[in-house]
Amino acid sequence: MNDERTGQGFTRRRALQIGAAAAVVAGAGPVLGGEAAAEAAPGLPAGPAAGGFARPGAAVRPRFRWWWPDGLVDPAEIRREIDQIADAGFGGAEIVAVHHSIRDKSVLDPAGHGWGTPAWNAGVEAALDQAGRRGVTVDLTIGPAWPAAVPTITPDDEAAVQELAYGTVPVAGGATHDGPVPEPVTAPEGGVTRRHLVAVHALRTAAANNTRKETGLDPASFTDLTSRVTGERITWTAPEGGDWLLFSYWRRGSGQRPESGPHSSPDSCVVDHFSRAGTRAVTAFWEARLLTRDIRKLIRRAGATLFEDSIELETAALNWTPDLPAEFRRRRGYDLMPYLPVIVRLKENTKFAYDAATTAHVRHDFWQTVSDLFNEFHFEAIAKWAHSIGLEYRAQPYGLETDAIHTAAILDVPEGESLGFKNLDDYRALAGGRDMGGRKVLSCEAGAYQGGAYNTTWGKFLRTMGGAYAAGLNQTVLHGFSYATAPGAAWPGFAAFTPYNGGVGFSESWGPRQPTWRHAPDVAGYLARVHLAMQAGTSRIDVAVFRQKGYTKTGIGAGWFTKSGVPLGWTHQLISAPLLDLPSATVSGGRLAPGGPAYKVVFVEGDRFGGNECTLPLGTARTMLKLTKAGLPLVFLGDWSAATVPGLARDGENEQLRAVLAQVFAQPRVRVVAAEADVPGALADLGLRPTVAYAEASTLLTAHRRDGRADYFYLCNGKHAETVKPPVAAIDHEVTFTRSDREAVPYRLDLWTGETERVAVYREEGETITLRVALQPAEATVIILARGGEAPSATASQAELRVDRQRLVARAGAAGAYSTTLPGGRTVRTMIGPVPEARTLTSWRLQVEDMTPDGVKRHDLELDGLKPWPDIPELADVSGIGTYSTTVDWTGGGAVLELGEVLDTCRVTVNGHRLPVSVIVPVVDIGPWLRRGANTIEVEVATTLNNRLRVSDPGVYGGASRQRYGLIGPVRLVPYGEAVVPAR
């Protein structure tokens, strides 16, 4: 019976499990949130009856990126849109000036209605005030679009973003250069009128140091000619022998402006993110122009975070700041100038090289210095200032070769992005910083799809995000919600990113313009429950993977753990050296940061951004020695006999490192393995196992939070990256969980309803609980291990079991005798009586609300078979909401309704009872609402706007393919029978 297939390709076992999930255990709810049975952790329910999972608070609800056409907004409309967001079940919005879709920016009136004008402030005041009234919050973006910029500086100002541009001229050995120093190889950007000559150097070329893309240089030939420059001219004779290059280095503003401006008058200029001056320019503008008396008060009531979007400091030269040479010497202990030739860049590429080791190590030191300045002068300073006005600081801290892992420990809320992140390890990098920094939330700019405007389905969105929650994500900021209108915007209204270069643009403009908005509360509730569970207590992770360079948004994984460990249940995060200097980096019970994330082991491999070279900072090696002496297991991969420090070594530093590592490797809790294949053996030898384990490799992804004595496990049948092929298949296998409390029992949280049911079938063995998990591709659930009231259970059963009023109830799709094994090994049999055959529902009445530029039109059709709307002539180009209704005669018993293929969202109503339906698995138990005789079943389906826009705006959307809208099916009613399992 277990392999019998339903019409949708599910096993009947799976269909019945879905049905069983609707039952909430009366009087046997889990005790959540810590030691006291009657108390819960902040924001969490004491049990299902408290309604916390059914109605999560605004703080954990998903949010929107809210795109405004600068300050050309009506405060009354702003209030309406706050109401729309709140009514749909979302927790707030982030205000940002974005209007890539508008070609003629003058229609936005930057002088009168630009970012930072009184008109802008009036809109912000209305948003904050209405948010406070509705119990939601508003985030304020640090500048217009991105990166951070203000209109009070010019590209020539000290506070403006800087670059270092180089120039070269060849000089033959023995020849003389008498003339101007070399001009920069890249011309300055518009508005840049000043430049400062930093240095002039000469070096002999060295073919032995050439690489495929870089010209080799002889470091021993370095000659500083800066003092010989007069009025930007120099006379210099190259020594005999070989060919020489004369270098010049020019500091100037990069001239970068925020995306898709102008947003203000004068146009804003991006600030220097590596200096105090750049930060002061931002905070001074806010204090003078944005923080009105009313806004300051309203922030205290309804403000959430100050948000900084993508750190896209783009330059054709090298990112720079005036004090960088001095800061480099202070922090790294040597002079940067002799190494500038191998640091400079042209269009993001280095062009010159010394020997490979020196080049790689100096570049490491350069970017480590930039990272230090970025964190100290920008992120730490902005965070302190944001706190002073009542906001937390949220930012996307990546985009450069800087330590984003460390930055994530500084920010109140680090954020990633589903569009730019290549796989789950990009999230795990930020999650490592978040957890070691003692933060709770990892946010995500979610659902931005290139070419996805008005064709993105909620199903696609949830499939994209499902695995990310297993990698540490626990807040979702949807991309996005557009303000209603703007000059020249076509139906259905202003959209920030579409048209984009004349074609279909990025992502969606969610809101009332979308047919699926009617069902948005269902998705918002689902996401809020994921967030609520994954913000409970503190994170618990098996492995910390040490990363020599804390970059993210790279797609670079964690060796064996990414490829082989995750499919076996292991969880990991990435950490960088500064995290081991944080107060949380202590050891207790063999765990690093025992209060959370409580890593069981630190795994150290070669530098995956540096040819897998075995490098480690000397201070970090000493810290690791201290930690393992305190009981922390360490596993090293590779040949560390010739280990080096990651930067340019000072005298004797590498020898000191190797001596310290020799002490590390002699410790009893340390293993060194030569190859990835040896990692599992090392872990087993240390007595380590994952908190969640499977008997064989699986696509199941997990995340674990502990709150007091309760454990929350998020489970998703997903994949490491959306681009991975082949698609994920359904899973149905046992999973073993390690529990914090040996008296805890398992509960399953239905993420679509908020109901929590006692799991009826499981095995206990010491600190572990084993139960079966069946999930369709991209489907997710949450297992909670917590103390609860007395309730019966079984260790195995041929039928599906649920707990109902202190009884075990067996459910099956066919008549027969079903055996159940009770704790202790006793077997009992349950008889299921006759069960009707499954039936396919083919006759439907379809009423369609057709959304058009001229308003809503209606269609009323009788169908004798289901098919996509484009295959129905009257609906070929229709977008909207369709209500399918049919009448079913029923003789009694329960049934599961399988909807088959549906695009996009849907709800089911049975005899007037409305039921939410999973977007991922459109199957719902309707048994409790069926009655003998005639039953009315309605299925309401909402679509995207794609098919209508293809014909209403063909110049932009005409090339888009029609989508297969509607209830396509097959729709099947699958009956089941139930009977009480004998207690003995």
Phi, psi and omega in degrees: 000327186296340181258001180293130186264143172269176183294343182264002181089004176273153167288154177296329175304316182294316181299321181285330175298320178298318179297319182294336184291350181283345186273132175256135184286116179285126177074009182225036182287155180289147173269111187251155165089016172132205191285321187275128183295329186268356184244153178237159174295157180306126178086358182244149181283152173288342179177175182303325183295337181287345174081008183297318179282333178287326183225071181298148181289167184298331184298332181255001181283152179297160185235171178241144161280120191251108187269123178249145171281067187057222183267014180276065184227154178259120180307326178295319178292323177302316179296319178299320183288325171301317178299317180299317180295314180293317181297330180277001175091017179262157189267357179153193185208158179249117184279128178213139179276105181217132180203054179300334184286342184265115182285313182271095185290342181296334181294345180272352176057068182303328181290317184267333185228026180282177176297132178086002177276169174304326178295319177299312181299325178297321177295318179296318178300316180297319181295312181295318181296313181292325177298318177298322178293327184265359178076021175244180184231165181234136173259144180247129181277143190295335179203183176284131182050230183200157351288184183301131184208157176220155181273004186265004176232162175246166179301340180273351184288154178300328183279353183279157179301139188243160174217158172244115180254136181253161172223153178219151166223140177281145176225121180288150177305129181088347181273163181243133170260121179228097183169199181297147170297156185302138174285152178302145180286346176239135179287153178292154176284166180304138178089351179269115184241349182243153174209155182230126178282116184276316184194161171227128182230161172228140178215147175277138176287151182222106183300331182296337181263003179298143169241179184300328184240001186231146176273129181286145178229151178265110183296333181291341182272358185307128179228123179271116182250010187303319184289348182265002180277132176231114178057041179067020175236154180211144172242122184209135177253124181288141175301154178297147175092122176079175177255145184239158172237132174263121183254142167233153181227124186242122173269134179201166173294143178281345178075013184290138176246157175296154185305138168057042177273189003282145176255355185207171177225112000292165181299141180290154179237137179295139183271161173289115183276000184243017182220158175296326182297318179297318179293319179299324179298321179292307185293326179294320179295317179299313182297323185274326192238336186253325185270075174293166180303316181292320180295320177302316180293318183291327177301320180296335182265323188223006178278145179245289183227155163269124187248137174239119183282196188316131176273071184260076180275087190267131178208148175279353180251226182240134175301138189208167171208148188304323184270010186299314180302318180292318179294324179298313180298319181294321186269328185255342174087009176210170186277130180284332192306315181296348184251001180305323181302329182265001179260323187300157184225156171228114180054049175074006181243135171287150188239346185224155183212144163272202173299155191301316184294311180300315181300310182297320185285325177290319177299321176301313182296321179299308184288334174293323177292314176303318179298317179300315181294317179304312183290317186283312188271340181250292188295311180295320182291317179295320179299315180299317181292317179302318178299326182293337179255007174095018179242152165272169185244120178241136183203159172260101195266035185227174181127335174246174178275060181240167186279084180292334177297314178296317180300323180298336176280342180272319184292149171293319180222098172288153183223142172249194182208138183286333180285314185275335182283132188275334180195186186289336179294335175296322175289320183296333177294311179293325181295326177297316177295317179303311187288319178291333177279359178077020178271168182250324194251135165242116186264168179212131167285108198244136169086025174274118182237128176295127183072018185264004184296125176065014172229005181280128178264155175296329176299316177298318180301312183290327176293325177294318190272342188306310181291332182296326178294331176286343180264007175117349178295136177212022169212139184238125174246107187286141181255094354196201182234116182268141171305153193301316190209166175199158181305128177083357182287133179274166175303138013264016177139179177299133174228128190300323189242011177215133002295152178235112187053036176087351183241191180295128187264196184284141160057194183249159165249086181294157180142187184299341177293341183270132175304324183287353181301331178300329182260000182304325178302329179294315180291320179300319178296318177301309181296321180298323180290322174299312180299316182300314180293321185272003168252000180292136173055229182229156180290147175230119186231143182288312195229136167257118178265118182284130180241123182293331176236125189273039180287156166218183192060040182242335185077003180279122186270203188239046174056232187300322185293321178293313187282319189239330183287314181302315179297347178258000177111347180297141173245146181213159170226167179253137177232157176238171189306315183300335181293333179282356174260001181282158178301334181287345187279064174242169182236134173211134181061029181078008182250137172276132185056064188300335177284356181126127015274000173055054179297139178277336184201148170254128182253126184239119176237178179295168182290107184287351173257006183219050176064025181060025176297136181279094181237151178200133175299142181301316179298323179292321177299317178295322177296318179297323176298316179298318183292319182286331174295335177276000175113004182278126175290143176230140173233124178253136177247128175115184179263106184259012183294332180243037183301148179230161171287153185289334178263191179289121187287139170278172184303123176079000186292319180294322178295321177296319179301313182295326177294318178295317180297326176299322176292320179300312185292342179276353183283149185292339183258024182238138175230143175239125181239150185275329187222159181301327181297341182270353183298313181302321179295321179295318179297316180296321180297330177276358180076026183259143176214157180289153178294327175241130185222150176235153182293329179216168185304140185217159173272007178291128176249143186225154169224149186228131172234145176240131178232100186064239179262005180260141177246135176245125179239116172273129181237132178220134174274090187224203182215165187294328180208149182298334183275356182293135175242154356282177179299155177291141176259167176297149176238152177202093183205169180282147177229134179253126181249139171267125185258152179282335185232121183292350176263003180286148177234161187271141172233152176244127178266124173277110185291344180269338181243337186085001179282143180243120182248146174289128175289131187269333186241116177195164176240142176248138175210100181062239183270006182246153172231134179242129176216167183267138179237124177237120182221138172283165178306131179073358179285148182225157174208173176232128173256129179247128174252113184206161175292149178208178178291171179296136178202145179288160176208172177223159177262342177195153178200145174282340179256167170282138182240145170222160179261127181220109177052056176063024176230151169269129179244127178267142179227138180209157181267005179210152179292151176152180177261130184237126181271146178226134178261123182269161175305136185099347174101354181289139180249133176236160181241141180238132180263125174255126181285187182304139179237127180299159176290151174295149179230146177263129182265116186244336184264120185220149165261130182242119175247125188242131168266105187269113184270118184229167175300339181263010181112185183274127173251159185237144177230141181229114188232150170253127183243134173257008176190150182271142177203161178298149180305320179299342178270359176253114188310318182292341187243013188303320183242025184267139168235142180162216184236127179245134178248114178264130179227145178209162178244134182235128173277134187227137183260356179127163182093179182257171178199153173254135177261117176259123184269347181070221182278131180222138173222112015243287181261161179206161170225150179244136174236127180239113179052041176088356179262116182274134183234130174289150182232137178299133176291330183278316181233091185283071179227133183218138176281115180252008183307314182298343185248000174280151178222161178295140180097213185282135178231134178261124178244127177239139175235113180263122184241133178244148185245178167280185175259004187305310187294325178288319182293335177303326183256334181276335180220064186295335180299331179256314191252001185298335180276356180286147178281146173298143175262150182278083183285162164097186175272105187261330174077204001292145177266124184233141173256113186251104182290158173218159174245153180226152175203150179287135177281130178303137182288338181202000000 
